[in-house]
């Protein structure tokens, strides 16, 4: 069941109806806003309520017309930016990313994170400890994974001074020594651990493993 696409029109209609009711002193209750999130993004109730409260800027326990517009826009923005990616990885289409599915994301291109960092990242973002990520948890999870990946990619390009797509020992070891405080022998040994094909250099995937092991998500 493709609940995301089927829910788009329902959400818009509900939003229009609720917005139409907001006149003068009328407001939208947390309960109504939570219902939208539960119906359209399949948030569990506690997480839906937590999300809704972020838009109660004056802390009066309800959403005004302006607050509701911000709330609705955020839902639509989430759908546009993250729902396609969420659906790509939600292989059984049940509205959650299992930790197994999330592990697959992190251990394969473009991320290539080592297993230890995968475990730490999953624990960090499985906030309710139910062994799966809802779309809000996935939003935070994927944003950090993407930011970490971009940071590592940029670092690789900086170090690859000759632009040949691999890092020589000279390009890597000095950085390890500087950032980790290692001596020559320790730096060489660390590089060798991640030089999986033992060709004396690190390609981008090998460097991803090295860098995320040292400085990745904790």
Secondary structure in CASP SS format (residue, H / E / C, confidence):
PFRMAT SS
TARGET T0000
AUTHOR 0000-0000-0000
METHOD secondary structure of the structure
MODEL  1
X C 1.00
X C 1.00
X H 1.00
X H 1.00
X H 1.00
X H 1.00
X H 1.00
X H 1.00
X H 1.00
X H 1.00
X H 1.00
X H 1.00
X H 1.00
X H 1.00
X H 1.00
X H 1.00
X H 1.00
X H 1.00
X H 1.00
X H 1.00
X H 1.00
X C 1.00
X C 1.00
X C 1.00
X C 1.00
X C 1.00
X C 1.00
X E 1.00
X E 1.00
X H 1.00
X H 1.00
X H 1.00
X H 1.00
X H 1.00
X H 1.00
X H 1.00
X H 1.00
X H 1.00
X H 1.00
X H 1.00
X C 1.00
X C 1.00
X C 1.00
X C 1.00
X H 1.00
X H 1.00
X H 1.00
X H 1.00
X H 1.00
X H 1.00
X H 1.00
X H 1.00
X H 1.00
X C 1.00
X C 1.00
X C 1.00
X C 1.00
X C 1.00
X C 1.00
X C 1.00
X C 1.00
X E 1.00
X E 1.00
X C 1.00
X H 1.00
X H 1.00
X H 1.00
X H 1.00
X H 1.00
X H 1.00
X H 1.00
X H 1.00
X H 1.00
X H 1.00
X H 1.00
X H 1.00
X H 1.00
X H 1.00
X H 1.00
X H 1.00
X H 1.00
X H 1.00
X H 1.00
X H 1.00
X H 1.00
X H 1.00
X H 1.00
X H 1.00
X H 1.00
X C 1.00
X C 1.00
X C 1.00
X C 1.00
X C 1.00
X C 1.00
X C 1.00
X E 1.00
X E 1.00
X H 1.00
X H 1.00
X H 1.00
X H 1.00
X H 1.00
X H 1.00
X H 1.00
X H 1.00
X H 1.00
X C 1.00
X C 1.00
X C 1.00
X C 1.00
X C 1.00
X C 1.00
X C 1.00
X H 1.00
X H 1.00
X H 1.00
X H 1.00
X H 1.00
X H 1.00
X H 1.00
X H 1.00
X H 1.00
X H 1.00
X H 1.00
X C 1.00
X C 1.00
X C 1.00
X C 1.00
X C 1.00
X C 1.00
X E 1.00
X E 1.00
X C 1.00
X H 1.00
X H 1.00
X H 1.00
X H 1.00
X H 1.00
X H 1.00
X H 1.00
X H 1.00
X H 1.00
X H 1.00
X H 1.00
X H 1.00
X H 1.00
X H 1.00
X H 1.00
X H 1.00
X H 1.00
X H 1.00
X H 1.00
X H 1.00
X H 1.00
X H 1.00
X H 1.00
X H 1.00
X H 1.00
X C 1.00
X C 1.00
X C 1.00
X C 1.00
X C 1.00
X C 1.00
X E 1.00
X E 1.00
X E 1.00
X H 1.00
X H 1.00
X H 1.00
X H 1.00
X H 1.00
X H 1.00
X H 1.00
X H 1.00
X H 1.00
X H 1.00
X H 1.00
X H 1.00
X C 1.00
X C 1.00
X C 1.00
X H 1.00
X H 1.00
X H 1.00
X H 1.00
X H 1.00
X H 1.00
X H 1.00
X H 1.00
X H 1.00
X H 1.00
X H 1.00
X C 1.00
X C 1.00
X C 1.00
X C 1.00
X C 1.00
X C 1.00
X E 1.00
X E 1.00
X E 1.00
X H 1.00
X H 1.00
X H 1.00
X H 1.00
X H 1.00
X H 1.00
X H 1.00
X H 1.00
X H 1.00
X H 1.00
X H 1.00
X H 1.00
X C 1.00
X C 1.00
X C 1.00
END
